Amino acid sequence: MLMGFSLLGVGVAEPEHQGSHLLRLGVALLVTLVTCWISPRFLTRQARLLYLVALGFLIAVLLVGEGPAGVRRWFDLRLFNFQPSELMKVAMVIYLAAFFHQRGTDYPILGPVLAVGFAAGLVIIEPDFDTGLLILVLAAFMLIVIGVPWRRLLAIGASASLIAMTMLGLYLDRFGYVRERFEGWVATLSGKADLTGAAYQVTQAQKVIVRAGPLGQGPGAALPHLPEGHNDMVFASVIWAGGWFAGLMVLLAFGLIFARGMQIAARTQGASSVMALGLTAYLTLQAANNIGVVLGFLPVSGSALPLVSYGGSSMFVAGLALGLLHALSREALRQGPGSKEAGA
């Protein structure tokens, strides 16, 4: 359903990209079908290797990657630009699941903290502040939900905050777009934003949503000018074509993914449970962030809407995450009350 809405949103925003987008959707579905047969136990055993591979890609992209205006964020694979930061989200979830399965939640967690911090730091200096922050939030969410003692969490949080405050001024001076986005968001909330400047994109998205009406303007309707209407702002494009009803259906779809993912996490054990929790959080937290930006509740972040935005890396990794959730779902069935595995 989400991929159907993706075709609808990209179709009204960038009609000339429909063919390439359909190909990307096919690749994402193929990735889902392949990865759904991967054993979660195999992933747990290979978790450290997967993390190191993703980390290697992050280092390599800083050296030989490409991007706009001298920024290095992706590799050009012809079919799409591959962003290693997207892959790191899933690799980090698998790594944390394996670590806490082997060591328990009350084990000193300096290693995972350094692993997450190093990965997020590499992403932030690309610069991709929003994705780096999402990696940190996702890791923190997992640590809290699985029950890491608060004394460890508070110590980590205090240390991280101290380091961040010492580096924040230098970072904002080097990458002014982060400060501009935050200042534009604050100005928008206070009603003092320049509607032709930093607040233009969000203001246009809100106008598109209001003008769409309950049932939208139809798939062939010309979309008003909306920067990144096929990518970051695709939620507004979907509503333009399908109306407020289509927007509610997108929210419902992510709500169902969240509910089903949490159910899988509750019905599995050990690393599989943590993995299901993390993959579900990745898909739904990123969706919530993207939709919050479009509606004006959050600062502009540049995060894609999983399974809907045009971005190839996001589509590929979201397909990977869904395939792994399918595999975990089968494991949940095997571990059901009547299974031999559950009895053992």
C-alpha positions as CSV (number, residue, x, y, z in Angstrom):
1,M,0.0,0.0,0.0
2,L,2.8,2.4,0.9
3,M,4.5,1.7,-2.4
4,G,1.3,2.4,-4.2
5,F,1.0,5.8,-2.6
6,S,4.7,6.3,-3.5
7,L,3.9,5.9,-7.1
8,L,1.0,8.3,-6.7
9,G,3.1,11.0,-4.9
10,V,6.2,10.8,-7.1
11,G,3.9,10.7,-10.2
12,V,2.3,14.1,-9.5
13,A,5.6,15.7,-8.2
14,E,8.0,14.4,-10.9
15,P,6.1,12.6,-13.7
16,E,9.3,12.1,-15.7
17,H,10.8,10.0,-12.9
18,Q,7.9,7.4,-12.7
19,G,9.7,4.8,-14.8
20,S,12.9,4.9,-12.8
21,H,10.9,5.0,-9.6
22,L,9.0,1.9,-10.6
23,L,12.3,0.2,-11.1
24,R,13.5,1.2,-7.7
25,L,10.3,-0.1,-6.1
26,G,10.9,-3.4,-7.9
27,V,14.4,-3.6,-6.5
28,A,13.1,-2.9,-3.0
29,L,10.5,-5.7,-3.3
30,L,13.1,-8.1,-4.6
31,V,15.4,-7.2,-1.6
32,T,12.4,-7.9,0.7
33,L,11.7,-11.3,-0.9
34,V,15.4,-12.3,-0.6
35,T,16.1,-11.1,2.9
36,C,12.9,-12.6,4.3
37,W,14.6,-16.0,4.0
38,I,17.7,-15.0,6.0
39,S,17.9,-16.6,9.4
40,P,17.9,-14.1,12.3
41,R,20.4,-16.4,14.1
42,F,22.8,-16.1,11.1
43,L,22.5,-12.3,11.3
44,T,23.2,-12.4,15.1
45,R,26.4,-14.4,14.5
46,Q,27.5,-12.0,11.7
47,A,26.4,-8.8,13.5
48,R,29.9,-7.5,14.2
49,L,31.0,-8.1,10.6
50,L,27.9,-6.4,9.2
51,Y,28.6,-3.3,11.4
52,L,32.2,-3.2,10.3
53,V,31.2,-3.4,6.6
54,A,28.7,-0.5,7.1
55,L,31.4,1.4,9.0
56,G,33.9,0.8,6.2
57,F,31.4,2.2,3.7
58,L,31.0,5.3,5.9
59,I,34.7,5.9,6.0
60,A,35.0,5.3,2.2
61,V,32.3,7.7,1.3
62,L,34.2,10.5,3.2
63,L,37.2,9.8,1.0
64,V,35.8,9.1,-2.4
65,G,32.0,9.7,-2.2
66,E,30.0,12.3,-4.1
67,G,27.4,14.9,-3.2
68,P,26.2,18.4,-3.8
69,A,28.5,21.4,-3.2
70,G,31.5,19.4,-2.1
71,V,29.5,17.3,0.4
72,R,30.3,13.5,0.3
73,R,27.3,11.4,1.2
74,W,26.9,8.7,-1.5
75,F,28.3,6.4,-4.1
76,D,26.9,6.7,-7.6
77,L,25.6,3.2,-8.6
78,R,23.9,4.4,-11.8
79,L,20.5,3.0,-10.7
80,F,20.5,5.1,-7.6
81,N,23.0,6.9,-5.3
82,F,23.8,4.6,-2.4
83,Q,24.1,6.3,1.0
84,P,26.0,4.2,3.5
85,S,24.3,6.1,6.3
86,E,21.0,4.4,5.5
87,L,22.6,0.9,5.7
88,M,24.2,1.8,9.0
89,K,20.7,2.2,10.6
90,V,19.9,-1.5,10.0
91,A,23.5,-2.7,10.8
92,M,23.5,-0.9,14.1
93,V,20.1,-2.4,15.1
94,I,21.5,-5.9,14.4
95,Y,24.8,-5.2,16.2
96,L,23.0,-4.0,19.3
97,A,20.6,-6.9,19.3
98,A,23.5,-9.4,19.1
99,F,25.5,-7.6,21.8
100,F,22.7,-7.5,24.4
101,H,21.7,-11.1,23.6
102,Q,25.2,-12.3,24.4
103,R,26.1,-9.9,27.3
104,G,22.8,-8.9,28.9
105,T,21.5,-5.5,29.7
106,D,23.5,-4.9,32.9
107,Y,26.9,-5.5,31.3
108,P,29.2,-2.5,30.8
109,I,28.1,-1.0,27.5
110,L,31.0,1.2,26.6
111,G,31.7,-0.9,23.5
112,P,28.2,-0.4,21.9
113,V,28.2,3.3,23.0
114,L,31.5,3.9,21.2
115,A,30.3,1.9,18.2
116,V,27.1,4.0,17.9
117,G,28.9,7.2,18.6
118,F,31.6,6.6,16.0
119,A,29.0,5.7,13.3
120,A,26.8,8.7,14.1
121,G,29.9,10.9,14.2
122,L,31.0,9.8,10.8
123,V,27.5,10.5,9.4
124,I,27.3,13.9,11.0
125,I,30.7,15.1,9.6
126,E,29.6,14.2,6.0
127,P,27.7,16.4,6.9
128,D,24.3,14.7,7.4
129,F,23.3,16.0,10.8
130,D,19.7,14.7,10.6
131,T,20.6,11.1,9.9
132,G,23.4,11.1,12.5
133,L,20.9,12.4,15.1
134,L,18.3,9.7,14.0
135,I,20.9,7.0,14.6
136,L,21.6,8.3,18.1
137,V,17.9,8.6,18.9
138,L,17.2,5.1,17.5
139,A,20.0,3.6,19.6
140,A,18.8,5.4,22.8
141,F,15.3,4.2,22.2
142,M,16.5,0.6,22.0
143,L,18.6,0.9,25.1
144,I,15.7,2.3,27.1
145,V,13.1,-0.2,25.9
146,I,15.2,-3.3,26.4
147,G,15.9,-2.2,30.0
148,V,19.5,-1.0,30.2
149,P,19.9,0.4,33.8
150,W,19.2,4.1,34.2
151,R,22.5,4.7,36.0
152,R,24.4,3.6,32.8
153,L,22.1,5.6,30.6
154,L,22.5,8.8,32.6
155,A,26.3,8.4,32.7
156,I,26.4,8.0,28.9
157,G,23.9,10.8,28.4
158,A,25.9,13.2,30.5
159,S,29.2,12.3,28.8
160,A,27.7,12.6,25.3
161,S,26.1,16.0,26.1
162,L,29.4,17.4,27.4
163,I,31.2,16.3,24.2
164,A,28.4,17.6,22.0
165,M,28.4,21.0,23.7
166,T,32.1,21.5,23.2
167,M,31.8,20.7,19.5
168,L,28.5,22.3,18.7
169,G,29.7,25.8,18.1
170,L,32.5,24.7,15.7
171,Y,30.1,22.4,13.9
172,L,27.4,25.1,13.4
173,D,30.1,27.6,12.1
174,R,31.3,25.0,9.6
175,F,27.9,23.8,8.5
176,G,25.6,26.8,8.8
177,Y,22.6,25.0,7.1
178,V,21.9,23.2,10.4
179,R,21.6,26.4,12.3
180,E,19.5,28.0,9.5
181,R,17.0,25.1,9.5
182,F,16.6,25.3,13.2
183,E,16.2,29.1,13.2
184,G,13.7,28.9,10.3
185,W,11.7,26.3,12.3
186,V,11.6,28.5,15.4
187,A,10.6,31.5,13.3
188,T,7.8,29.5,11.7
189,L,6.4,28.5,15.0
190,S,6.5,32.1,16.3
191,G,4.8,33.4,13.1
192,K,7.8,35.5,12.1
193,A,9.3,33.4,9.4
194,D,10.2,34.7,5.9
195,L,7.8,32.8,3.7
196,T,10.0,33.3,0.7
197,G,13.1,32.1,2.5
198,A,13.9,29.2,4.9
199,A,10.2,28.6,5.6
200,Y,9.2,28.4,1.9
201,Q,9.3,24.7,1.5
202,V,7.3,23.8,4.6
203,T,4.8,26.7,3.9
204,Q,4.2,25.3,0.4
205,A,3.7,21.8,1.7
206,Q,1.1,23.1,4.1
207,K,-0.7,25.0,1.4
208,V,-0.7,21.9,-0.8
209,I,-2.2,19.8,2.0
210,V,-5.0,22.4,2.7
211,R,-5.8,22.8,-1.0
212,A,-6.0,19.0,-1.6
213,G,-9.3,18.6,0.2
214,P,-10.7,15.3,1.5
215,L,-10.3,13.3,-1.8
216,G,-7.5,15.2,-3.5
217,Q,-7.0,16.6,-6.9
218,G,-6.4,13.3,-8.7
219,P,-3.2,11.6,-10.1
220,G,-3.0,13.8,-13.1
221,A,-3.4,17.2,-11.3
222,A,-0.5,19.6,-11.6
223,L,1.3,20.0,-8.3
224,P,2.0,23.6,-7.2
225,H,5.7,24.4,-6.9
226,L,7.0,22.3,-4.0
227,P,10.8,21.7,-3.6
228,E,11.6,18.1,-3.1
229,G,8.0,17.1,-3.6
230,H,9.0,13.7,-4.8
231,N,11.4,13.1,-1.9
232,D,11.4,14.9,1.5
233,M,8.0,16.4,0.9
234,V,6.4,13.4,-0.8
235,F,3.7,13.1,2.0
236,A,2.3,16.4,0.8
237,S,2.4,15.2,-2.8
238,V,0.5,12.0,-1.9
239,I,-2.2,14.1,-0.2
240,W,-2.4,16.5,-3.2
241,A,-3.2,13.5,-5.4
242,G,-5.3,11.4,-3.0
243,G,-6.6,13.9,-0.5
244,W,-6.6,13.9,3.3
245,F,-8.0,10.3,3.0
246,A,-4.7,9.2,1.4
247,G,-2.7,10.9,4.1
248,L,-4.7,9.1,6.8
249,M,-4.1,5.8,5.0
250,V,-0.3,6.4,5.0
251,L,-0.5,7.1,8.7
252,L,-2.6,3.9,9.2
253,A,0.0,1.8,7.2
254,F,2.8,3.0,9.4
255,G,0.7,2.4,12.5
256,L,0.1,-1.2,11.4
257,I,3.8,-1.7,10.8
258,F,4.5,-0.4,14.3
259,A,1.8,-2.6,15.9
260,R,2.9,-5.7,14.0
261,G,6.5,-5.1,14.7
262,M,5.9,-4.7,18.4
263,Q,3.9,-7.9,18.3
264,I,6.8,-9.7,16.7
265,A,9.1,-8.3,19.3
266,A,6.8,-9.5,22.1
267,R,6.5,-13.0,20.7
268,T,10.2,-13.6,20.1
269,Q,13.1,-13.9,22.5
270,G,16.7,-12.7,22.8
271,A,18.4,-11.1,19.9
272,S,15.3,-11.6,17.6
273,S,13.1,-9.6,20.0
274,V,15.6,-6.7,20.1
275,M,16.1,-6.9,16.4
276,A,12.3,-6.7,15.7
277,L,12.1,-3.7,18.1
278,G,14.9,-1.8,16.4
279,L,13.8,-2.4,12.8
280,T,10.2,-1.4,13.7
281,A,11.5,1.7,15.4
282,Y,13.8,2.6,12.4
283,L,10.8,2.5,10.0
284,T,8.3,4.3,12.2
285,L,10.6,6.9,13.8
286,Q,11.9,8.0,10.5
287,A,8.4,8.1,9.1
288,A,7.2,10.2,12.1
289,N,10.2,12.5,11.6
290,N,9.4,13.0,7.9
291,I,5.7,13.6,8.4
292,G,6.4,15.9,11.3
293,V,8.6,18.1,9.1
294,V,6.0,18.2,6.3
295,L,3.3,19.3,8.8
296,G,5.6,21.9,10.4
297,F,6.0,20.3,13.8
298,L,9.7,19.6,13.4
299,P,12.7,21.4,11.7
300,V,13.4,20.5,8.1
301,S,15.6,17.4,8.3
302,G,15.9,15.9,4.8
303,S,14.9,12.4,6.0
304,A,13.1,10.3,3.5
305,L,9.6,8.8,4.1
306,P,10.4,5.0,4.1
307,L,8.9,3.1,1.2
308,V,7.3,6.3,-0.2
309,S,10.1,8.8,-1.0
310,Y,11.9,8.6,-4.3
311,G,15.3,8.1,-2.7
312,G,17.0,4.8,-3.8
313,S,19.0,4.1,-0.7
314,S,16.1,4.7,1.6
315,M,13.9,2.4,-0.5
316,F,16.5,-0.3,-0.6
317,V,17.2,-0.3,3.1
318,A,13.5,-0.1,4.0
319,G,12.9,-3.1,1.8
320,L,15.8,-4.8,3.7
321,A,14.2,-4.0,7.0
322,L,10.8,-5.3,6.0
323,G,12.3,-8.5,4.7
324,L,14.0,-9.1,8.1
325,L,10.8,-8.4,9.9
326,H,9.1,-11.1,7.7
327,A,11.9,-13.5,8.8
328,L,11.4,-12.6,12.4
329,S,7.7,-13.1,12.1
330,R,8.2,-16.7,10.9
331,E,10.5,-17.2,13.9
332,A,7.7,-15.8,16.2
333,L,5.3,-18.5,14.7
334,R,7.9,-21.2,15.4
335,Q,8.3,-20.0,18.9
336,G,4.5,-20.0,19.5
337,P,2.9,-21.7,22.5
338,G,2.5,-25.1,20.7
339,S,5.9,-25.2,19.1
340,K,8.7,-27.7,20.2
341,E,11.1,-24.7,20.3
342,A,8.9,-22.9,22.8
343,G,8.7,-26.1,24.9
344,A,12.4,-26.5,24.9
